Amino acid sequence: MKGKIAGRMFLVVGLILLILLLAGCGTGMKTAEQATGSAGGDAGRASNAVDQSKVPGMDTALAAVGDPYQPRKVIRNAEMGLEVEELPVASRLIEERVDQLGGLVADASSWGSGKGERRGEMTIRIPSHRFAAFLLELETWGEMKNRRIFTQDVTEEYLDLESRAVNLERQEERLRQILDQAKTVEEILRVERELERVRGEIETIKGKLRYLKDRVDYSTIRLNLWERKPGAVISANNLEGVWGRSVNALINSVNGILAFMGNLTVFLFALFPVAVLLLAAALAGRLVYRRVLPRLRPAERDRGSS
């Protein structure tokens, strides 16, 4: 009796173990299938991504809608006023530094006023990656009076022009293929006119792209310069050579007196004949007065008495 009970117990335990084993195998198979399906889906998505990257113009289209890895196209410009000690020296140093940094001075001018004040203006093109550092360096060469920085983001315009250029170049390629297949003169002339129009648009767009690229790659700085007004200070510069200048002044004074005396002597000698004539006339008049008038007076008295 006990042997039968033990046998039944072993049978029940064996059945339970067999059921658990089968359940575990089923779960493992489902997990494997899910993993296989997931891997297949990822492979499919990766394949689609690769296929999309092979589509012509897809990179330009992705950039146009906003590729996070696409660098921004930003134009950076500035206006700055700087007061310096000596304008010519500061201008020369700035030009040399700009040349060292790979930039250029596009325009430069200077002028002075009647009060001795000198001012100048410079238009500087500097590589954009050196823009901020160069502005800080300028502030060390004088006293900054004003500074204004302004930027312009042209990323969207730049990418739009690039996309249009790509599309027009494809259109040009298709037109050339059509031109090769044209048979009549009318077809050839029509295709050539269209090719000329497309080529003109391509050149215009590429010109705009070059202009934007130059504005992005090189920042423009408009710099106003003026000299610092010197303050009132005691200076001994005018005391240099006082003794020599004093002697020269004395000599010049004596020379002036001698020149005056010489001119006076010449004048008197030139006046001598006139003086002699005047003296003779005076003596003659006196003689007439003394001899003629006494004789005339008695005659006048006689007439009066008669």
Rosetta blueprint (number, residue, H / E / L):
1 M L
2 K H
3 G H
4 K H
5 I H
6 A H
7 G H
8 R H
9 M H
10 F H
11 L H
12 V H
13 V H
14 G H
15 L H
16 I H
17 L H
18 L H
19 I H
20 L H
21 L H
22 L H
23 A H
24 G H
25 C H
26 G H
27 T H
28 G H
29 M H
30 K H
31 T H
32 A H
33 E H
34 Q H
35 A H
36 T H
37 G H
38 S H
39 A H
40 G H
41 G H
42 D H
43 A H
44 G H
45 R H
46 A H
47 S H
48 N H
49 A H
50 V H
51 D H
52 Q H
53 S H
54 K L
55 V L
56 P L
57 G L
58 M H
59 D H
60 T H
61 A H
62 L H
63 A H
64 A H
65 V L
66 G L
67 D L
68 P L
69 Y L
70 Q L
71 P L
72 R L
73 K L
74 V E
75 I E
76 R E
77 N E
78 A E
79 E E
80 M E
81 G E
82 L E
83 E E
84 V E
85 E L
86 E L
87 L H
88 P H
89 V H
90 A H
91 S H
92 R H
93 L H
94 I H
95 E H
96 E H
97 R H
98 V H
99 D H
100 Q H
101 L L
102 G L
103 G L
104 L E
105 V E
106 A E
107 D E
108 A E
109 S E
110 S E
111 W E
112 G E
113 S L
114 G L
115 K L
116 G L
117 E L
118 R E
119 R E
120 G E
121 E E
122 M E
123 T E
124 I E
125 R E
126 I E
127 P E
128 S H
129 H H
130 R H
131 F H
132 A H
133 A H
134 F H
135 L H
136 L H
137 E H
138 L H
139 E H
140 T L
141 W L
142 G L
143 E E
144 M E
145 K E
146 N E
147 R E
148 R E
149 I E
150 F E
151 T E
152 Q E
153 D E
154 V L
155 T H
156 E H
157 E H
158 Y H
159 L H
160 D H
161 L H
162 E H
163 S H
164 R H
165 A H
166 V H
167 N H
168 L H
169 E H
170 R H
171 Q H
172 E H
173 E H
174 R H
175 L H
176 R H
177 Q H
178 I H
179 L H
180 D H
181 Q H
182 A L
183 K L
184 T L
185 V H
186 E H
187 E H
188 I H
189 L H
190 R H
191 V H
192 E H
193 R H
194 E H
195 L H
196 E H
197 R H
198 V H
199 R H
200 G H
201 E H
202 I H
203 E H
204 T H
205 I H
206 K H
207 G H
208 K H
209 L H
210 R H
211 Y H
212 L H
213 K H
214 D H
215 R H
216 V H
217 D H
218 Y E
219 S E
220 T E
221 I E
222 R E
223 L E
224 N E
225 L E
226 W E
227 E E
228 R L
229 K L
230 P L
231 G L
232 A L
233 V L
234 I L
235 S L
236 A L
237 N H
238 N H
239 L H
240 E L
241 G L
242 V H
243 W H
244 G H
245 R H
246 S H
247 V H
248 N H
249 A H
250 L H
251 I H
252 N H
253 S H
254 V H
255 N H
256 G H
257 I H
258 L H
259 A H
260 F H
261 M H
262 G H
263 N H
264 L H
265 T H
266 V H
267 F H
268 L H
269 F H
270 A H
271 L H
272 F H
273 P H
274 V H
275 A H
276 V H
277 L H
278 L H
279 L H
280 A H
281 A H
282 A H
283 L H
284 A H
285 G H
286 R H
287 L H
288 V H
289 Y H
290 R H
291 R H
292 V H
293 L H
294 P H
295 R H
296 L H
297 R H
298 P H
299 A H
300 E H
301 R H
302 D H
303 R H
304 G H
305 S H
306 S L
